[in-house]
Amino acid sequence: MVRAAKALPARVELITNGTLLDAATARALIDVGLDRLWVSIDGAQPESFADIRLGAELPHVVENPRPPA
């Protein structure tokens, strides 16, 4: 979808809760030209985050989107 929108051409932004985002997906989004990625964080502390986003872990959401150098 990002690739198709960039073909228009258009500025493309994506909002996600980040739970399924990993380094490979982040790299793929960069490679297709995503202009901005917004990650919505549901809680500032791991405990409050886990209370809201069941089964997810805040450190995972914060660290995983970073593509390898």
C-alpha positions in Angstrom: 0.0 0.0 0.0 2.9 2.4 0.8 4.5 1.6 -2.6 1.2 2.3 -4.4 0.7 5.6 -2.6 4.2 6.7 -3.3 3.7 6.0 -7.0 1.1 8.8 -7.1 3.4 10.6 -5.9 2.2 11.4 -2.4 3.6 12.0 1.0 2.9 8.8 2.9 2.7 8.4 6.7 1.7 5.3 8.7 0.3 5.1 12.2 0.8 1.8 14.1 0.7 0.5 17.7 4.0 -1.1 16.9 3.2 -4.5 18.3 3.8 -6.3 14.9 6.5 -4.0 13.7 10.0 -5.5 13.6 13.4 -4.5 12.1 12.7 -6.2 8.8 9.3 -4.5 8.3 10.8 -1.1 9.3 13.6 -1.6 6.7 11.0 -2.6 4.1 8.9 0.6 4.8 12.0 2.7 4.5 13.0 1.0 1.2 9.6 1.7 -0.4 9.8 5.4 0.6 7.6 5.8 3.7 7.9 9.4 4.7 7.0 9.1 8.4 6.2 6.3 10.8 4.1 7.2 13.9 4.2 4.6 16.7 1.4 5.1 19.2 2.5 4.2 22.7 -0.3 3.2 25.0 1.6 3.6 28.3 4.8 5.2 29.5 5.8 2.4 31.8 6.0 -1.3 30.9 3.3 -2.2 33.4 0.8 0.4 32.3 1.5 -0.4 28.6 0.9 -4.1 29.3 -2.4 -3.3 31.1 -3.7 -1.6 28.0 -2.1 -3.6 25.2 -2.6 -7.1 26.4 0.2 -9.5 25.4 2.5 -6.7 24.2 5.7 -5.5 25.8 6.8 -1.9 25.8 10.6 -2.6 25.3 9.7 -4.7 22.2 7.6 -1.9 20.7 10.3 0.7 21.4 13.3 -1.3 20.2 12.1 -3.5 17.4 11.3 -0.9 14.7 14.9 0.1 14.5 16.4 -1.2 11.3 19.9 -2.7 11.4 22.7 -0.3 10.7 
